[in-house]
Amino acid sequence: MPDFFVGSEVGKLRKVIVHRPDLELRRLTPSNHDELLFDDVLWVKKARQQHDAFVDQMRDRSVEVYYLHELLKEALGDPAAVKRVIELAITEHTVGVGAIAEVRQVLNEMKTGELATHLIGGLTKKELKAKGIDVKSYASHSLMAAVARPESFVLKPLPNTMFTRDSSCWLYDGVSLNPMYFPARHMEVINMAVIYKFHPMFKNADFKVWYPSTDPMGKFVVEDFGLSSLEGGDVMPIGNKTVLIGMSERTTGQMIEQIAKEAFAGDTIDRIIACQMTKDRAHMHLDTVCTFLDVDAVTIFPEVVNNIKAYSIRPGGKEGALEITQEKNFLDAVTDALGVKKLRVIKTGGDEYQASREQWDDANNVVAMEPGVVISYEKNECTNTELRKAGIEVITIDGSELGKGRGGGHCMTCPILRDPV
């Protein structure tokens, strides 16, 4: 078995990356949560307890769980990683021309664990002062410092790091480091790029990089992508060399074509089903309205899924060319790609009002531990009941705080090793 491979959405989950709520969520406030893409502030202590329970359930199923903060800390043990991450994270675009020297100095002097914490949790003007920076002198040559209050962020926190699915995603024997849609999330990709390039577990491993096809630590993570963006919540390798990718609020057709071009150059992937969705905060990614339960079963929110337009992308006749075919409907395309006679479809539970509430609370965002076994938030009682009636084993966790970020178990996991089916 390879060290890293994700060959399905429901095969036995063996290794996964998660992020335990920490400093970045303690810095979420009523005044900044919109900018940082959260609908509310979280009770962080409770969220940590709930996340620990989630991890316990995975470990009870023999899943190896890796914490993103720890991986980043260990990767930063390589001085080359520290140098590169600071070069990418602290630029004129992120902190302003006048602040580069002071901020880089402070980060360079941190121990690896502290540096990892601040790369995720942000850095304030007050913290620069505590590290010995003369803020008066600093403000005399930095406009950003001159106008900032002591509690203002020099480097903004990354609370969406909790949703490890998005910044990178594994498609069979390769990984994509994703250029995400909103600026509030761009820096998350730098941290993941550091891990994949410098952590001992990945450094000498044999795997492909679907995007970017050049240096994974290249400046793509902080530069303008034009109209191209991709987030892992839209991406699902379902088996049979097929990948579903949602064209959603946050993933564009331009980026899907780039992934297709790279993937088709090898022999791992030969079909991508692009799923055109309406753009809405309530269903920002494909996995907020559809996730897989078993080799022949999915849970869906019909109001959105029944209106998805599906397009199969296959290699064209010429090198690098693509062939696009519109499918009759999304679920038929999935059935065909899976090679099953019939797809079992379990809809969001409850009446019209309850179904809408439960979709918002991530009822259709479950994560499979193995075929027919999923983890779900306990508050989605109607949908969980429907899943159990269909023969699915549903492991429930309390998501009263975790769910305030609009993401369930599927969003909070980045599988790095999962069996094919």
Buried (B, 14 or more C-beta within 10 A) or exposed (E): EEEBBBBBBBBBBBBBBBBBBBBBBBBBEEEBBEEBBBEEBBBBEBBBBBBEBBBEBBEEBEBEBBBBBBBBBBBBEBEEBBEBBBBBBBBEEBBBEBBBBBBBBBBEEBEBBBBBBBBBBBBBBBBBBEBEBEBEEBBEEBEBBEEBEEEEBBBBBBBBBBBBBBBBBBBBBBBBBBBBBBEBBBBBBBBBBBBBBBBEBBEEEEBBBBBBEEEBBBEBBBEEBEEBBBBBBBBBBBBBBBBBBBBBBBBBBBBBBBBBBBBBBEEBBBBBBBBBBEEEEBBBBBBBBBBBBBBBBBBBBBBBBEEBEBBBBBBEEEEEEBEEEEBEBBBEBBBBBBEBEEBBBBBBBBEEEBBBBBBBBBBBBBBBBBBBBBBBBEBBBBBBEBBEEBEBBBBBBBBBBBBBBBBBBBBBBBBBBBBEB
